[in-house]
Amino acid sequence: MVGKVQQKREALRRKLIDLGEVRIIAGGIDQIKARELAGEAGCAVGAIYNVFDDLNELVMEVNGRTFKRLGKHVQEAVRAHPDASPVDVMIVMGLAYLDFAQQNTPAWRTLFDLEMSTDQDVPEWYLAEMSQLLGLIAGPLKQNFPEMPDSDIHLMTRGLFSSIHGIVLLGLEKRISAVPAAELERMIALILSRLGASIDKI
């Protein structure tokens, strides 16, 4: 009996994550509403909170899938350029990140719209997904600067990600401080192509 109850809980959990993913892909985190999800899932609103602590937990599950899709998109772009130098690999990754954000804007935005911080009890699996994504940047950085301490590689990885993310975010939001959308690819490539020369002077 306990096994059947657990199976039903897991089935409902997966169904709600699937429904949540569809909603986030279509319109972002604002589309996650308990009553509407319950209606689509054919369950009571209270049943949602029997399988999730809160809606943030559901969003995190969807974000986990988005991290995987983003990582796969970046890795496929890199595999298409097997002879690229480490700096060129980072350019490829930066452009792939931009492409994913353009093609999946609501889901991409939800990765950062979820209200949470390192002060909260963030699940280990969620931190691992983020670390795996950042690890894609750390690889070519370490290749290009083999003598750089791991602590600096760690810092540089996050600095590069923050820079490219900021360019993409401002560009897609069409802020006044952003570069025109048509120039986003050139801006990313220009910044990363100068990486080798600038790092040597640090």
N, CA and C atoms as an extended XYZ file, in Angstrom:
606
Properties=species:S:1:pos:R:3:atomname:S:1:resname:S:1:resid:I:1 pbc="F F F"
N         0.828       -1.208        0.000 N   MET     1
C         0.000        0.000        0.000 CA  MET     1
C         0.862        1.258        0.000 C   MET     1
N         1.892        1.240        0.867 N   VAL     2
C         2.791        2.390        0.936 CA  VAL     2
C         3.467        2.620       -0.401 C   VAL     2
N         3.828        1.511       -1.076 N   GLY     3
C         4.481        1.618       -2.368 CA  GLY     3
C         3.609        2.301       -3.401 C   GLY     3
N         2.319        1.982       -3.403 N   LYS     4
C         1.392        2.583       -4.373 CA  LYS     4
C         1.204        4.072       -4.088 C   LYS     4
N         1.129        4.414       -2.813 N   VAL     5
C         0.983        5.828       -2.432 CA  VAL     5
C         2.207        6.616       -2.896 C   VAL     5
N         3.391        6.051       -2.671 N   GLN     6
C         4.625        6.708       -3.077 CA  GLN     6
C         4.696        6.853       -4.590 C   GLN     6
N         4.258        5.824       -5.299 N   GLN     7
C         4.249        5.877       -6.763 CA  GLN     7
C         3.334        6.987       -7.268 C   GLN     7
N         2.179        7.126       -6.620 N   LYS     8
C         1.249        8.191       -7.012 CA  LYS     8
C         1.840        9.566       -6.738 C   LYS     8
N         2.517        9.694       -5.603 N   ARG     9
C         3.171       10.967       -5.272 CA  ARG     9
C         4.237       11.313       -6.304 C   ARG     9
N         5.045       10.335       -6.665 N   GLU    10
C         6.107       10.565       -7.641 CA  GLU    10
C         5.533       10.891       -9.009 C   GLU    10
N         4.448       10.215       -9.372 N   ALA    11
C         3.800       10.471      -10.661 CA  ALA    11
C         3.253       11.895      -10.709 C   ALA    11
N         2.624       12.319       -9.607 N   LEU    12
C         2.094       13.684       -9.545 CA  LEU    12
C         3.233       14.691       -9.589 C   LEU    12
N         4.299       14.392       -8.876 N   ARG    13
C         5.455       15.293       -8.868 CA  ARG    13
C         6.004       15.480      -10.283 C   ARG    13
N         6.198       14.370      -10.995 N   ARG    14
C         6.716       14.460      -12.374 CA  ARG    14
C         5.756       15.216      -13.279 C   ARG    14
N         4.453       14.961      -13.100 N   LYS    15
C         3.454       15.640      -13.926 CA  LYS    15
C         3.478       17.142      -13.696 C   LYS    15
N         3.588       17.551      -12.445 N   LEU    16
C         3.631       18.978      -12.119 CA  LEU    16
C         4.900       19.633      -12.657 C   LEU    16
N         6.011       18.911      -12.606 N   ILE    17
C         7.259       19.457      -13.165 CA  ILE    17
C         7.118       19.614      -14.680 C   ILE    17
N         6.531       18.615      -15.331 N   ASP    18
C         6.315       18.692      -16.784 CA  ASP    18
C         5.429       19.875      -17.140 C   ASP    18
N         4.340       20.034      -16.388 N   LEU    19
C         3.421       21.145      -16.644 CA  LEU    19
C         4.102       22.481      -16.351 C   LEU    19
N         4.873       22.508      -15.269 N   GLY    20
C         5.599       23.729      -14.931 CA  GLY    20
C         6.610       24.098      -16.005 C   GLY    20
N         7.275       23.101      -16.554 N   GLU    21
C         8.252       23.371      -17.605 CA  GLU    21
C         7.580       23.975      -18.840 C   GLU    21
N         6.441       23.433      -19.221 N   VAL    22
C         5.703       23.973      -20.366 CA  VAL    22
C         5.342       25.435      -20.123 C   VAL    22
N         4.893       25.723      -18.900 N   ARG    23
C         4.488       27.089      -18.576 CA  ARG    23
C         5.685       28.036      -18.551 C   ARG    23
N         6.799       27.583      -17.988 N   ILE    24
C         7.984       28.442      -17.910 CA  ILE    24
C         8.576       28.678      -19.302 C   ILE    24
N         8.605       27.665      -20.131 N   ILE    25
C         9.105       27.834      -21.496 CA  ILE    25
C         8.258       28.856      -22.247 C   ILE    25
N         6.955       28.840      -21.978 N   ALA    26
C         6.049       29.748      -22.690 CA  ALA    26
C         6.088       31.167      -22.153 C   ALA    26
N         6.197       31.315      -20.818 N   GLY    27
C         6.065       32.666      -20.288 CA  GLY    27
C         6.879       33.007      -19.064 C   GLY    27
N         7.755       32.109      -18.639 N   GLY    28
C         8.610       32.427      -17.514 CA  GLY    28
C         7.986       32.118      -16.162 C   GLY    28
N         8.664       32.555      -15.116 N   ILE    29
C         8.300       32.196      -13.746 CA  ILE    29
C         6.928       32.730      -13.328 C   ILE    29
N         6.466       33.809      -13.952 N   ASP    30
C         5.163       34.365      -13.591 CA  ASP    30
C         4.011       33.435      -13.950 C   ASP    30
N         4.286       32.440      -14.785 N   GLN    31
C         3.242       31.503      -15.194 CA  GLN    31
C         3.049       30.363      -14.197 C   GLN    31
N         3.870       30.324      -13.165 N   ILE    32
C         3.750       29.266      -12.161 CA  ILE    32
C         2.758       29.704      -11.096 C   ILE    32
N         1.529       29.239      -11.245 N   LYS    33
C         0.443       29.577      -10.321 CA  LYS    33
C        -0.191       28.270       -9.841 C   LYS    33
N        -0.279       28.130       -8.537 N   ALA    34
C        -0.721       26.867       -7.940 CA  ALA    34
C        -2.096       26.440       -8.430 C   ALA    34
N        -3.053       27.336       -8.452 N   ARG    35
C        -4.416       26.966       -8.822 CA  ARG    35
C        -4.480       26.485      -10.275 C   ARG    35
N        -3.766       27.179      -11.157 N   GLU    36
C        -3.789       26.789      -12.568 CA  GLU    36
C        -3.056       25.466      -12.789 C   GLU    36
N        -1.953       25.280      -12.092 N   LEU    37
C        -1.229       24.010      -12.192 CA  LEU    37
C        -2.089       22.857      -11.692 C   LEU    37
N        -2.786       23.080      -10.581 N   ALA    38
C        -3.639       22.039      -10.022 CA  ALA    38
C        -4.741       21.671      -11.003 C   ALA    38
N        -5.325       22.680      -11.653 N   GLY    39
C        -6.375       22.421      -12.635 CA  GLY    39
C        -5.870       21.582      -13.801 C   GLY    39
N        -4.677       21.898      -14.281 N   GLU    40
C        -4.106       21.151      -15.396 CA  GLU    40
C        -3.706       19.740      -14.990 C   GLU    40
N        -3.269       19.596      -13.746 N   ALA    41
C        -2.830       18.290      -13.265 CA  ALA    41
C        -3.988       17.427      -12.790 C   ALA    41
N        -5.163       18.042      -12.608 N   GLY    42
C        -6.317       17.293      -12.130 CA  GLY    42
C        -6.205       16.916      -10.668 C   GLY    42
N        -5.611       17.826       -9.875 N   CYS    43
C        -5.466       17.557       -8.448 CA  CYS    43
C        -5.897       18.788       -7.658 C   CYS    43
N        -6.025       18.615       -6.353 N   ALA    44
C        -6.338       19.751       -5.488 CA  ALA    44
C        -5.087       20.615       -5.310 C   ALA    44
N        -5.294       21.901       -5.024 N   VAL    45
C        -4.160       22.801       -4.802 CA  VAL    45
C        -3.281       22.269       -3.675 C   VAL    45
N        -3.913       21.767       -2.626 N   GLY    46
C        -3.158       21.252       -1.493 CA  GLY    46
C        -2.265       20.083       -1.849 C   GLY    46
N        -2.648       19.341       -2.888 N   ALA    47
C        -1.844       18.179       -3.294 CA  ALA    47
C        -0.472       18.608       -3.801 C   ALA    47
N        -0.398       19.815       -4.353 N   ILE    48
C         0.896       20.323       -4.832 CA  ILE    48
C         1.879       20.398       -3.668 C   ILE    48
N         1.366       20.859       -2.522 N   TYR    49
C         2.240       21.057       -1.363 CA  TYR    49
C         2.465       19.763       -0.568 C   TYR    49
N         1.884       18.690       -1.064 N   ASN    50
C         2.215       17.379       -0.512 CA  ASN    50
C         3.454       16.795       -1.185 C   ASN    50
N         3.748       17.310       -2.385 N   VAL    51
C         4.912       16.787       -3.128 CA  VAL    51
C         6.023       17.824       -3.285 C   VAL    51
N         5.720       19.086       -3.002 N   PHE    52
C         6.721       20.156       -3.019 CA  PHE    52
C         6.567       20.994       -1.755 C   PHE    52
N         7.673       21.459       -1.211 N   ASP    53
C         7.602       22.329       -0.040 CA  ASP    53
C         6.927       23.649       -0.398 C   ASP    53
N         7.243       24.154       -1.592 N   ASP    54
C         6.644       25.385       -2.096 CA  ASP    54
C         6.834       25.422       -3.603 C   ASP    54
N         6.319       26.462       -4.249 N   LEU    55
C         6.429       26.553       -5.710 CA  LEU    55
C         7.863       26.810       -6.157 C   LEU    55
N         8.676       27.413       -5.292 N   ASN    56
C        10.082       27.606       -5.633 CA  ASN    56
C        10.777       26.269       -5.893 C   ASN    56
N        10.404       25.258       -5.116 N   GLU    57
C        11.010       23.939       -5.299 CA  GLU    57
C        10.653       23.374       -6.667 C   GLU    57
N         9.412       23.591       -7.096 N   LEU    58
C         9.000       23.146       -8.425 CA  LEU    58
C         9.804       23.879       -9.499 C   LEU    58
N         9.940       25.200       -9.331 N   VAL    59
C        10.699       25.993      -10.304 CA  VAL    59
C        12.152       25.524      -10.369 C   VAL    59
N        12.719       25.181       -9.233 N   MET    60
C        14.097       24.694       -9.215 CA  MET    60
C        14.242       23.404      -10.015 C   MET    60
N        13.234       22.537       -9.940 N   GLU    61
C        13.264       21.298      -10.716 CA  GLU    61
C        13.251       21.609      -12.214 C   GLU    61
N        12.431       22.576      -12.602 N   VAL    62
C        12.400       22.983      -14.016 CA  VAL    62
C        13.728       23.615      -14.405 C   VAL    62
N        14.267       24.445      -13.523 N   ASN    63
C        15.562       25.071      -13.799 CA  ASN    63
C        16.658       24.027      -13.993 C   ASN    63
N        16.563       22.938      -13.224 N   GLY    64
C        17.537       21.867      -13.387 CA  GLY    64
C        17.523       21.331      -14.813 C   GLY    64
N        16.334       21.186      -15.364 N   ARG    65
C        16.215       20.739      -16.756 CA  ARG    65
C        16.773       21.790      -17.717 C   ARG    65
N        16.518       23.059      -17.392 N   THR    66
C        17.008       24.136      -18.263 CA  THR    66
C        18.527       24.200      -18.237 C   THR    66
N        19.128       24.023      -17.068 N   PHE    67
C        20.590       23.975      -16.977 CA  PHE    67
C        21.144       22.880      -17.885 C   PHE    67
N        20.500       21.730      -17.869 N   LYS    68
C        20.955       20.609      -18.704 CA  LYS    68
C        20.834       20.952      -20.193 C   LYS    68
N        19.718       21.569      -20.571 N   ARG    69
C        19.531       21.941      -21.979 CA  ARG    69
C        20.556       22.985      -22.407 C   ARG    69
N        20.812       23.941      -21.525 N   LEU    70
C        21.806       24.973      -21.820 CA  LEU    70
C        23.198       24.362      -21.952 C   LEU    70
N        23.553       23.496      -21.015 N   GLY    71
C        24.859       22.843      -21.078 CA  GLY    71
C        25.023       22.034      -22.352 C   GLY    71
N        23.983       21.304      -22.723 N   LYS    72
C        24.030       20.495      -23.945 CA  LYS    72
C        24.192       21.380      -25.170 C   LYS    72
N        23.483       22.503      -25.181 N   HIS    73
C        23.559       23.437      -26.311 CA  HIS    73
C        24.977       23.981      -26.469 C   HIS    73
N        25.589       24.358      -25.353 N   VAL    74
C        26.953       24.892      -25.382 CA  VAL    74
C        27.946       23.807      -25.812 C   VAL    74
N        27.809       22.612      -25.269 N   GLN    75
C        28.732       21.522      -25.594 CA  GLN    75
C        28.634       21.120      -27.061 C   GLN    75
N        27.431       21.120      -27.600 N   GLU    76
C        27.260       20.792      -29.018 CA  GLU    76
C        27.930       21.837      -29.902 C   GLU    76
N        27.846       23.100      -29.488 N   ALA    77
C        28.500       24.164      -30.250 CA  ALA    77
C        30.010       23.984      -30.232 C   ALA    77
N        30.552       23.614      -29.073 N   VAL    78
C        31.994       23.400      -28.947 CA  VAL    78
C        32.435       22.206      -29.792 C   VAL    78
N        31.652       21.118      -29.773 N   ARG    79
C        32.006       19.929      -30.548 CA  ARG    79
C        32.035       20.203      -32.043 C   ARG    79
N        31.309       21.209      -32.481 N   ALA    80
C        31.287       21.569      -33.904 CA  ALA    80
C        32.560       22.297      -34.325 C   ALA    80
N        33.428       22.629      -33.348 N   HIS    81
C        34.685       23.322      -33.638 CA  HIS    81
C        35.831       22.576      -32.945 C   HIS    81
N        36.129       21.359      -33.392 N   PRO    82
C        37.121       20.520      -32.697 CA  PRO    82
C        38.540       21.069      -32.703 C   PRO    82
N        38.864       21.912      -33.652 N   ASP    83
C        40.232       22.431      -33.761 CA  ASP    83
C        40.390       23.834      -33.187 C   ASP    83
N        39.379       24.319      -32.497 N   ALA    84
C        39.421       25.689      -31.981 CA  ALA    84
C        40.414       25.813      -30.831 C   ALA    84
N        41.067       26.971      -30.740 N   SER    85
C        41.970       27.257      -29.631 CA  SER    85
C        41.142       27.475      -28.369 C   SER    85
N        41.777       27.444      -27.183 N   PRO    86
C        41.018       27.674      -25.949 CA  PRO    86
C        40.231       28.981      -25.953 C   PRO    86
N        40.834       30.061      -26.459 N   VAL    87
C        40.113       31.330      -26.503 CA  VAL    87
C        38.958       31.256      -27.488 C   VAL    87
N        39.186       30.612      -28.638 N   ASP    88
C        38.107       30.460      -29.607 CA  ASP    88
C        36.981       29.593      -29.054 C   ASP    88
N        37.342       28.606      -28.240 N   VAL    89
C        36.322       27.772      -27.595 CA  VAL    89
C        35.441       28.642      -26.700 C   VAL    89
N        36.047       29.572      -25.969 N   MET    90
C        35.266       30.448      -25.099 CA  MET    90
C        34.368       31.379      -25.910 C   MET    90
N        34.854       31.798      -27.071 N   ILE    91
C        34.013       32.617      -27.949 CA  ILE    91
C        32.818       31.799      -28.427 C   ILE    91
N        33.077       30.565      -28.838 N   VAL    92
C        32.001       29.669      -29.274 CA  VAL    92
C        30.985       29.488      -28.147 C   VAL    92
N        31.465       29.285      -26.929 N   MET    93
C        30.572       29.101      -25.797 CA  MET    93
C        29.761       30.365      -25.510 C   MET    93
N        30.415       31.521      -25.597 N   GLY    94
C        29.713       32.777      -25.367 CA  GLY    94
C        28.606       33.000      -26.379 C   GLY    94
N        28.884       32.698      -27.635 N   LEU    95
C        27.878       32.864      -28.683 CA  LEU    95
C        26.758       31.835      -28.540 C   LEU    95
N        27.115       30.619      -28.091 N   ALA    96
C        26.092       29.594      -27.862 CA  ALA    96
C        25.186       30.006      -26.701 C   ALA    96
N        25.774       30.631      -25.675 N   TYR    97
C        24.986       31.114      -24.538 CA  TYR    97
C        23.993       32.173      -25.003 C   TYR    97
N        24.464       33.091      -25.836 N   LEU    98
C        23.591       34.121      -26.400 CA  LEU    98
C        22.469       33.481      -27.214 C   LEU    98
N        22.827       32.514      -28.049 N   ASP    99
C        21.830       31.862      -28.898 CA  ASP    99
C        20.763       31.168      -28.054 C   ASP    99
N        21.199       30.450      -27.011 N   PHE   100
C        20.234       29.778      -26.148 CA  PHE   100
C        19.307       30.788      -25.486 C   PHE   100
N        19.874       31.880      -24.997 N   ALA   101
C        19.069       32.906      -24.330 CA  ALA   101
C        18.054       33.522      -25.289 C   ALA   101
N        18.467       33.731      -26.535 N   GLN   102
C        17.555       34.301      -27.529 CA  GLN   102
C        16.431       33.341      -27.885 C   GLN   102
N        16.772       32.052      -27.980 N   GLN   103
C        15.792       31.058      -28.401 CA  GLN   103
C        14.923       30.547      -27.250 C   GLN   103
N        15.369       30.738      -26.022 N   ASN   104
C        14.660       30.209      -24.849 CA  ASN   104
C        14.557       31.268      -23.755 C   ASN   104
N        14.214       32.474      -24.136 N   THR   105
C        14.297       33.600      -23.209 CA  THR   105
C        13.514       33.396      -21.903 C   THR   105
N        12.236       32.996      -21.920 N   PRO   106
C        11.519       32.851      -20.649 CA  PRO   106
C        12.166       31.829      -19.704 C   PRO   106
N        12.560       30.668      -20.238 N   ALA   107
C        13.188       29.639      -19.394 CA  ALA   107
C        14.556       30.092      -18.919 C   ALA   107
N        15.306       30.753      -19.792 N   TRP   108
C        16.632       31.266      -19.422 CA  TRP   108
C        16.515       32.317      -18.330 C   TRP   108
N        15.555       33.221      -18.469 N   ARG   109
C        15.360       34.256      -17.461 CA  ARG   109
C        14.974       33.647      -16.111 C   ARG   109
N        14.219       32.558      -16.144 N   THR   110
C        13.762       31.931      -14.909 CA  THR   110
C        14.932       31.374      -14.100 C   THR   110
N        16.035       31.041      -14.770 N   LEU   111
C        17.222       30.587      -14.046 CA  LEU   111
C        17.689       31.634      -13.054 C   LEU   111
N        17.441       32.900      -13.375 N   PHE   112
C        17.947       34.007      -12.553 CA  PHE   112
C        16.831       34.787      -11.860 C   PHE   112
N        15.580       34.551      -12.265 N   ASP   113
C        14.453       35.250      -11.644 CA  ASP   113
C        14.004       34.578      -10.357 C   ASP   113
N        14.399       33.325      -10.169 N   LEU   114
C        14.017       32.621       -8.942 CA  LEU   114
C        14.689       33.290       -7.748 C   LEU   114
N        13.895       33.659       -6.749 N   GLU   115
C        14.429       34.355       -5.578 CA  GLU   115
C        15.097       33.376       -4.629 C   GLU   115
N        16.418       33.374       -4.640 N   MET   116
C        17.189       32.525       -3.745 CA  MET   116
C        18.596       33.067       -3.683 C   MET   116
N        19.327       32.714       -2.634 N   SER   117
C        20.694       33.178       -2.476 CA  SER   117
C        21.516       32.083       -1.818 C   SER   117
N        22.821       32.306       -1.750 N   THR   118
C        23.701       31.317       -1.124 CA  THR   118
C        23.472       31.222        0.381 C   THR   118
N        22.744       32.201        0.956 N   ASP   119
C        22.426       32.149        2.385 CA  ASP   119
C        21.331       31.128        2.681 C   ASP   119
N        20.605       30.727        1.612 N   GLN   120
C        19.525       29.777        1.796 CA  GLN   120
C        20.045       28.349        1.678 C   GLN   120
N        19.198       27.418        2.065 N   ASP   121
C        19.559       26.001        2.010 CA  ASP   121
C        19.297       25.498        0.587 C   ASP   121
N        20.236       25.762       -0.311 N   VAL   122
C        20.094       25.379       -1.715 CA  VAL   122
C        20.499       23.906       -1.862 C   VAL   122
N        19.666       23.093       -2.511 N   PRO   123
C        19.989       21.666       -2.666 CA  PRO   123
C        21.329       21.450       -3.360 C   PRO   123
N        22.029       20.422       -2.944 N   GLU   124
C        23.335       20.110       -3.523 CA  GLU   124
C        23.245       19.848       -5.020 C   GLU   124
N        22.171       19.176       -5.455 N   TRP   125
C        22.053       18.841       -6.878 CA  TRP   125
C        21.931       20.113       -7.716 C   TRP   125
N        21.284       21.150       -7.141 N   TYR   126
C        21.097       22.404       -7.875 CA  TYR   126
C        22.434       23.130       -8.025 C   TYR   126
N        23.200       23.166       -6.930 N   LEU   127
C        24.525       23.777       -6.977 CA  LEU   127
C        25.433       23.016       -7.942 C   LEU   127
N        25.273       21.689       -7.995 N   ALA   128
C        26.086       20.866       -8.885 CA  ALA   128
C        25.782       21.183      -10.345 C   ALA   128
N        24.511       21.413      -10.665 N   GLU   129
C        24.136       21.767      -12.042 CA  GLU   129
C        24.780       23.092      -12.442 C   GLU   129
N        24.762       24.051      -11.535 N   MET   130
C        25.373       25.350      -11.814 CA  MET   130
C        26.888       25.215      -11.965 C   MET   130
N        27.498       24.423      -11.101 N   SER   131
C        28.949       24.234      -11.155 CA  SER   131
C        29.373       23.539      -12.445 C   SER   131
N        28.551       22.597      -12.882 N   GLN   132
C        28.867       21.884      -14.117 CA  GLN   132
C        28.859       22.837      -15.307 C   GLN   132
N        27.904       23.756      -15.302 N   LEU   133
C        27.824       24.743      -16.380 CA  LEU   133
C        29.042       25.664      -16.356 C   LEU   133
N        29.406       26.141      -15.168 N   LEU   134
C        30.568       27.008      -15.050 CA  LEU   134
C        31.857       26.257      -15.369 C   LEU   134
N        31.851       24.950      -15.127 N   GLY   135
C        33.024       24.139      -15.428 CA  GLY   135
C        33.365       24.118      -16.901 C   GLY   135
N        32.368       24.344      -17.753 N   LEU   136
C        32.624       24.400      -19.192 CA  LEU   136
C        33.552       25.573      -19.524 C   LEU   136
N        33.437       26.649      -18.748 N   ILE   137
C        34.294       27.817      -18.953 CA  ILE   137
C        35.677       27.572      -18.357 C   ILE   137
N        35.707       26.951      -17.202 N   ALA   138
C        36.974       26.732      -16.504 CA  ALA   138
C        37.938       25.868      -17.316 C   ALA   138
N        37.399       24.908      -18.095 N   GLY   139
C        38.246       24.020      -18.887 CA  GLY   139
C        39.177       24.751      -19.837 C   GLY   139
N        38.650       25.518      -20.790 N   PRO   140
C        39.523       26.246      -21.712 CA  PRO   140
C        40.354       27.333      -21.045 C   PRO   140
N        39.844       27.899      -19.948 N   LEU   141
C        40.637       28.880      -19.210 CA  LEU   141
C        41.909       28.240      -18.667 C   LEU   141
N        41.770       27.067      -18.087 N   LYS   142
C        42.916       26.345      -17.540 CA  LYS   142
C        43.889       25.950      -18.649 C   LYS   142
N        43.361       25.614      -19.817 N   GLN   143
C        44.215       25.283      -20.956 CA  GLN   143
C        45.029       26.485      -21.397 C   GLN   143
N        44.384       27.622      -21.407 N   ASN   144
C        45.045       28.829      -21.899 CA  ASN   144
C        46.042       29.384      -20.884 C   ASN   144
N        45.759       29.162      -19.595 N   PHE   145
C        46.617       29.682      -18.538 CA  PHE   145
C        46.947       28.566      -17.545 C   PHE   145
N        47.749       27.587      -17.966 N   PRO   146
C        48.034       26.419      -17.121 CA  PRO   146
C        48.734       26.757      -15.810 C   PRO   146
N        49.422       27.910      -15.742 N   GLU   147
C        50.126       28.272      -14.515 CA  GLU   147
C        49.245       29.048      -13.535 C   GLU   147
N        48.043       29.394      -13.962 N   MET   148
C        47.165       30.178      -13.091 CA  MET   148
C        46.641       29.307      -11.949 C   MET   148
N        46.718       29.772      -10.710 N   PRO   149
C        46.209       28.987       -9.566 CA  PRO   149
C        44.723       28.679       -9.724 C   PRO   149
N        44.310       27.559       -9.171 N   ASP   150
C        42.903       27.160       -9.267 CA  ASP   150
C        41.973       28.218       -8.675 C   ASP   150
N        42.425       28.886       -7.623 N   SER   151
C        41.585       29.912       -7.005 CA  SER   151
C        41.331       31.066       -7.981 C   SER   151
N        42.358       31.400       -8.784 N   ASP   152
C        42.188       32.460       -9.779 CA  ASP   152
C        41.331       31.993      -10.952 C   ASP   152
N        41.496       30.724      -11.333 N   ILE   153
C        40.659       30.157      -12.395 CA  ILE   153
C        39.196       30.218      -11.964 C   ILE   153
N        38.953       29.861      -10.714 N   HIS   154
C        37.601       29.888      -10.151 CA  HIS   154
C        37.022       31.301      -10.241 C   HIS   154
N        37.813       32.285       -9.842 N   LEU   155
C        37.364       33.671       -9.853 CA  LEU   155
C        37.163       34.180      -11.280 C   LEU   155
N        38.112       33.848      -12.158 N   MET   156
C        38.032       34.287      -13.544 CA  MET   156
C        36.833       33.665      -14.254 C   MET   156
N        36.561       32.417      -13.937 N   THR   157
C        35.403       31.737      -14.529 CA  THR   157
C        34.124       32.494      -14.225 C   THR   157
N        33.942       32.847      -12.971 N   ARG   158
C        32.734       33.570      -12.578 CA  ARG   158
C        32.711       34.990      -13.119 C   ARG   158
N        33.889       35.584      -13.233 N   GLY   159
C        33.959       36.921      -13.806 CA  GLY   159
C        33.567       36.926      -15.276 C   GLY   159
N        34.075       35.936      -16.021 N   LEU   160
C        33.730       35.846      -17.445 CA  LEU   160
C        32.250       35.568      -17.633 C   LEU   160
N        31.730       34.617      -16.831 N   PHE   161
C        30.308       34.317      -16.948 CA  PHE   161
C        29.470       35.555      -16.653 C   PHE   161
N        29.814       36.271      -15.589 N   SER   162
C        29.061       37.470      -15.221 CA  SER   162
C        29.109       38.511      -16.329 C   SER   162
N        30.265       38.645      -16.967 N   SER   163
C        30.410       39.621      -18.048 CA  SER   163
C        29.534       39.277      -19.237 C   SER   163
N        29.627       38.023      -19.698 N   ILE   164
C        28.844       37.613      -20.864 CA  ILE   164
C        27.358       37.622      -20.533 C   ILE   164
N        27.013       37.162      -19.347 N   HIS   165
C        25.601       37.170      -18.943 CA  HIS   165
C        25.056       38.593      -18.928 C   HIS   165
N        25.844       39.523      -18.408 N   GLY   166
C        25.404       40.914      -18.370 CA  GLY   166
C        25.178       41.493      -19.754 C   GLY   166
N        26.084       41.188      -20.674 N   ILE   167
C        25.932       41.660      -22.059 CA  ILE   167
C        24.640       41.117      -22.659 C   ILE   167
N        24.421       39.810      -22.478 N   VAL   168
C        23.237       39.169      -23.040 CA  VAL   168
C        21.963       39.713      -22.405 C   VAL   168
N        21.962       39.822      -21.076 N   LEU   169
C        20.773       40.307      -20.377 CA  LEU   169
C        20.405       41.720      -20.800 C   LEU   169
N        21.368       42.624      -20.802 N   LEU   170
C        21.083       44.005      -21.194 CA  LEU   170
C        20.660       44.081      -22.654 C   LEU   170
N        21.316       43.275      -23.493 N   GLY   171
C        20.976       43.288      -24.912 CA  GLY   171
C        19.561       42.801      -25.173 C   GLY   171
N        19.175       41.709      -24.535 N   LEU   172
C        17.846       41.148      -24.765 CA  LEU   172
C        16.754       42.006      -24.148 C   LEU   172
N        17.085       42.738      -23.080 N   GLU   173
C        16.098       43.618      -22.463 CA  GLU   173
C        16.039       44.975      -23.158 C   GLU   173
N        16.960       45.172      -24.106 N   LYS   174
C        16.999       46.428      -24.877 CA  LYS   174
C        17.134       47.646      -23.966 C   LYS   174
N        17.959       47.485      -22.920 N   ARG   175
C        18.214       48.626      -22.033 CA  ARG   175
C        18.999       49.693      -22.791 C   ARG   175
N        18.909       50.913      -22.328 N   ILE   176
C        19.593       52.024      -23.002 CA  ILE   176
C        21.110       51.856      -22.948 C   ILE   176
N        21.597       51.153      -21.919 N   SER   177
C        23.034       50.944      -21.778 CA  SER   177
C        23.546       49.757      -22.584 C   SER   177
N        22.646       49.044      -23.225 N   ALA   178
C        23.030       47.821      -23.935 CA  ALA   178
C        23.510       48.122      -25.344 C   ALA   178
N        24.295       47.193      -25.879 N   VAL   179
C        24.707       47.263      -27.265 CA  VAL   179
C        23.530       46.782      -28.115 C   VAL   179
N        23.339       47.332      -29.330 N   PRO   180
C        22.240       46.863      -30.191 CA  PRO   180
C        22.310       45.360      -30.408 C   PRO   180
N        21.146       44.726      -30.533 N   ALA   181
C        21.073       43.270      -30.672 CA  ALA   181
C        21.945       42.758      -31.811 C   ALA   181
N        21.992       43.489      -32.899 N   ALA   182
C        22.775       43.052      -34.057 CA  ALA   182
C        24.269       43.011      -33.762 C   ALA   182
N        24.699       43.719      -32.724 N   GLU   183
C        26.120       43.793      -32.383 CA  GLU   183
C        26.508       42.895      -31.211 C   GLU   183
N        25.545       42.191      -30.641 N   LEU   184
C        25.828       41.373      -29.462 CA  LEU   184
C        26.893       40.311      -29.734 C   LEU   184
N        26.764       39.605      -30.851 N   GLU   185
C        27.731       38.558      -31.169 CA  GLU   185
C        29.125       39.146      -31.331 C   GLU   185
N        29.209       40.260      -32.008 N   ARG   186
C        30.519       40.898      -32.234 CA  ARG   186
C        31.123       41.375      -30.922 C   ARG   186
N        30.291       41.898      -30.043 N   MET   187
C        30.781       42.386      -28.754 CA  MET   187
C        31.342       41.232      -27.925 C   MET   187
N        30.620       40.126      -27.861 N   ILE   188
C        31.084       38.958      -27.101 CA  ILE   188
C        32.395       38.439      -27.662 C   ILE   188
N        32.461       38.309      -28.989 N   ALA   189
C        33.675       37.802      -29.627 CA  ALA   189
C        34.850       38.751      -29.407 C   ALA   189
N        34.592       40.052      -29.459 N   LEU   190
C        35.646       41.047      -29.289 CA  LEU   190
C        36.239       40.983      -27.888 C   LEU   190
N        35.374       40.903      -26.881 N   ILE   191
C        35.844       40.858      -25.494 CA  ILE   191
C        36.648       39.594      -25.225 C   ILE   191
N        36.143       38.459      -25.659 N   LEU   192
C        36.819       37.199      -25.371 CA  LEU   192
C        38.085       37.014      -26.208 C   LEU   192
N        38.110       37.576      -27.404 N   SER   193
C        39.296       37.436      -28.255 CA  SER   193
C        40.482       38.197      -27.691 C   SER   193
N        40.206       39.211      -26.846 N   ARG   194
C        41.273       39.993      -26.230 CA  ARG   194
C        41.727       39.394      -24.894 C   ARG   194
N        41.122       38.298      -24.537 N   LEU   195
C        41.375       37.724      -23.218 CA  LEU   195
C        42.846       37.388      -22.994 C   LEU   195
N        43.454       36.694      -23.929 N   GLY   196
C        44.842       36.260      -23.766 CA  GLY   196
C        45.797       37.413      -23.537 C   GLY   196
N        45.676       38.447      -24.346 N   ALA   197
C        46.580       39.580      -24.237 CA  ALA   197
C        46.413       40.328      -22.924 C   ALA   197
N        45.143       40.443      -22.483 N   SER   198
C        44.905       41.213      -21.266 CA  SER   198
C        45.307       40.475      -20.007 C   SER   198
N        45.105       39.154      -19.979 N   ILE   199
C        45.449       38.375      -18.790 CA  ILE   199
C        46.948       38.404      -18.522 C   ILE   199
N        47.751       38.360      -19.568 N   ASP   200
C        49.202       38.353      -19.395 CA  ASP   200
C        49.702       39.600      -18.678 C   ASP   200
N        48.899       40.663      -18.717 N   LYS   201
C        49.339       41.927      -18.109 CA  LYS   201
C        48.879       42.067      -16.653 C   LYS   201
N        48.067       41.099      -16.182 N   ILE   202
C        47.548       41.203      -14.808 CA  ILE   202
C        48.652       40.926      -13.790 C   ILE   202
